[in-house]
Protein backbone atom coordinates (compact mmCIF):
# COMPACT_ATOMS: atom_id res chain seq x y z
CA UNK A 1 0.00 0.00 0.00
CA UNK A 2 1.31 3.42 -0.99
CA UNK A 3 1.79 6.15 1.58
CA UNK A 4 2.09 8.79 -1.13
CA UNK A 5 -0.36 11.60 -1.89
CA UNK A 6 -3.84 10.46 -2.88
CA UNK A 7 -5.64 11.81 -5.94
CA UNK A 8 -8.44 14.33 -5.42
CA UNK A 9 -11.09 13.09 -7.87
CA UNK A 10 -13.96 15.16 -9.15
CA UNK A 11 -17.53 13.86 -9.05
CA UNK A 12 -17.32 13.49 -12.83
CA UNK A 13 -14.42 11.03 -12.42
CA UNK A 14 -16.10 8.98 -9.66
CA UNK A 15 -16.94 6.02 -11.97
CA UNK A 16 -13.29 5.85 -13.09
CA UNK A 17 -12.11 5.53 -9.48
CA UNK A 18 -14.87 3.06 -8.58
CA UNK A 19 -13.64 0.94 -11.49
CA UNK A 20 -10.10 1.12 -10.15
CA UNK A 21 -11.28 -0.16 -6.77
CA UNK A 22 -12.88 -3.08 -8.63
CA UNK A 23 -9.56 -3.60 -10.48
CA UNK A 24 -11.12 -2.53 -13.80
CA UNK A 25 -9.87 0.26 -16.06
CA UNK A 26 -12.99 2.21 -17.03
CA UNK A 27 -12.79 5.08 -19.52
CA UNK A 28 -15.63 7.51 -20.24
CA UNK A 29 -17.34 6.90 -23.59
CA UNK A 30 -20.03 8.67 -25.61
CA UNK A 31 -23.12 6.58 -26.41
CA UNK A 32 -23.91 8.85 -29.37
CA UNK A 33 -20.66 8.58 -31.39
CA UNK A 34 -18.70 5.91 -29.49
CA UNK A 35 -15.69 8.11 -28.71
CA UNK A 36 -13.62 7.40 -25.60
CA UNK A 37 -12.90 10.54 -23.55
CA UNK A 38 -10.12 10.76 -20.99
CA UNK A 39 -10.05 12.69 -18.66
CA UNK A 40 -13.81 12.66 -18.06
CA UNK A 41 -15.76 15.59 -19.47
CA UNK A 42 -19.38 16.75 -19.05
CA UNK A 43 -19.93 16.36 -22.81
CA UNK A 44 -18.33 14.52 -25.72
CA UNK A 45 -15.34 16.30 -27.20
CA UNK A 46 -16.27 15.02 -30.68
CA UNK A 47 -20.07 15.37 -31.01
CA UNK A 48 -21.00 17.38 -27.86
CA UNK A 49 -23.28 14.54 -26.78
CA UNK A 50 -24.12 14.22 -23.10
CA UNK A 51 -25.13 10.55 -23.06
CA UNK A 52 -21.88 9.37 -21.49
CA UNK A 53 -20.97 6.19 -19.64
CA UNK A 54 -17.82 4.37 -18.54
CA UNK A 55 -16.67 1.37 -20.56
CA UNK A 56 -13.99 -1.13 -19.59
CA UNK A 57 -10.86 -1.16 -21.75
CA UNK A 58 -8.28 -3.93 -22.09
CA UNK A 59 -5.62 -2.41 -19.85
CA UNK A 60 -3.02 -3.16 -22.52
CA UNK A 61 -1.01 -0.29 -23.94
CA UNK A 62 2.25 1.04 -25.28
CA UNK A 63 4.46 3.77 -23.90
CA UNK A 64 4.04 6.86 -26.04
CA UNK A 65 6.46 9.04 -24.08
CA UNK A 66 8.02 8.95 -20.62
CA UNK A 67 10.40 10.60 -18.22
CA UNK A 68 12.60 9.23 -15.48
CA UNK A 69 12.33 11.39 -12.37
CA UNK A 70 15.64 11.52 -10.52
CA UNK A 71 14.83 14.41 -8.19
CA UNK A 72 11.31 14.96 -6.90
CA UNK A 73 9.95 17.94 -5.04
CA UNK A 74 6.57 16.32 -4.44
CA UNK A 75 6.02 15.42 -0.77
CA UNK A 76 6.24 11.66 -0.24
CA UNK A 77 8.04 11.00 -3.52
CA UNK A 78 11.60 12.05 -2.66
CA UNK A 79 12.37 8.56 -1.33
CA UNK A 80 10.96 6.87 -4.45
CA UNK A 81 13.46 8.25 -6.95
CA UNK A 82 14.28 7.33 -9.56
CA UNK A 83 10.79 6.56 -10.87
CA UNK A 84 9.19 6.57 -14.29
CA UNK A 85 5.98 8.29 -15.43
CA UNK A 86 4.58 8.60 -18.90
CA UNK A 87 1.73 8.67 -21.38
CA UNK A 88 0.30 5.26 -22.17
CA UNK A 89 -1.43 4.88 -25.55
CA UNK A 90 -4.43 2.55 -25.31
CA UNK A 91 -5.35 0.47 -28.38
CA UNK A 92 -9.10 1.01 -28.17
CA UNK A 93 -8.92 4.34 -29.99
CA UNK A 94 -6.40 6.52 -31.79
CA UNK A 95 -5.10 9.25 -29.46
CA UNK A 96 -6.56 7.63 -26.31
CA UNK A 97 -3.97 8.01 -23.57
CA UNK A 98 -3.64 7.79 -19.81
CA UNK A 99 -0.87 9.31 -17.70
CA UNK A 100 0.62 6.85 -15.24
CA UNK A 101 3.52 5.59 -13.23
CA UNK A 102 5.40 2.91 -15.15
CA UNK A 103 6.67 0.00 -13.07
CA UNK A 104 8.68 -3.13 -13.59
CA UNK A 105 11.91 -4.84 -12.70
CA UNK A 106 14.84 -2.57 -13.66
CA UNK A 107 12.27 -0.18 -15.14
CA UNK A 108 14.65 2.76 -15.50
CA UNK A 109 17.02 0.62 -17.59
CA UNK A 110 14.31 -1.12 -19.65
CA UNK A 111 11.74 1.61 -20.30
CA UNK A 112 11.44 2.65 -23.95
CA UNK A 113 9.08 4.36 -26.37
CA UNK A 114 6.56 1.85 -27.78
CA UNK A 115 7.31 -0.72 -25.06
CA UNK A 116 4.23 -2.82 -24.17
CA UNK A 117 2.65 -2.31 -20.75
CA UNK A 118 -0.30 -3.66 -18.82
CA UNK A 119 -2.42 -2.01 -16.15
CA UNK A 120 -2.05 -3.01 -12.51
CA UNK A 121 -3.74 -1.44 -9.50
CA UNK A 122 -1.97 -0.34 -6.35
CA UNK A 123 -3.62 0.83 -3.16
CA UNK A 124 -3.04 4.30 -1.76
CA UNK A 125 -3.57 4.48 2.01
CA UNK A 126 -6.84 6.20 2.87
CA UNK A 127 -7.94 6.44 -0.77
CA UNK A 128 -8.15 3.16 -2.66
CA UNK A 129 -6.75 1.74 -5.87
CA UNK A 130 -4.91 3.74 -8.52
CA UNK A 131 -3.93 2.45 -11.95
CA UNK A 132 -0.27 2.02 -12.77
CA UNK A 133 1.25 0.33 -15.80
CA UNK A 134 3.89 -2.38 -15.74
CA UNK A 135 6.32 -3.30 -18.48
CA UNK A 136 5.42 -6.68 -19.97
Secondary structure, DSSP 4 states (H G I P E B T S, - for coil): -B-SPPP---GGGHHHHHHHHTT--EEEEETTT--EESS--SS-TTT----EEEEE---EEEEEEEEEESS--STTTGGG-SEEEEEEEETTSTT-EEEEEEE-TTHHHH--TT-EEEEEEEEETTTEEEEEEEE-
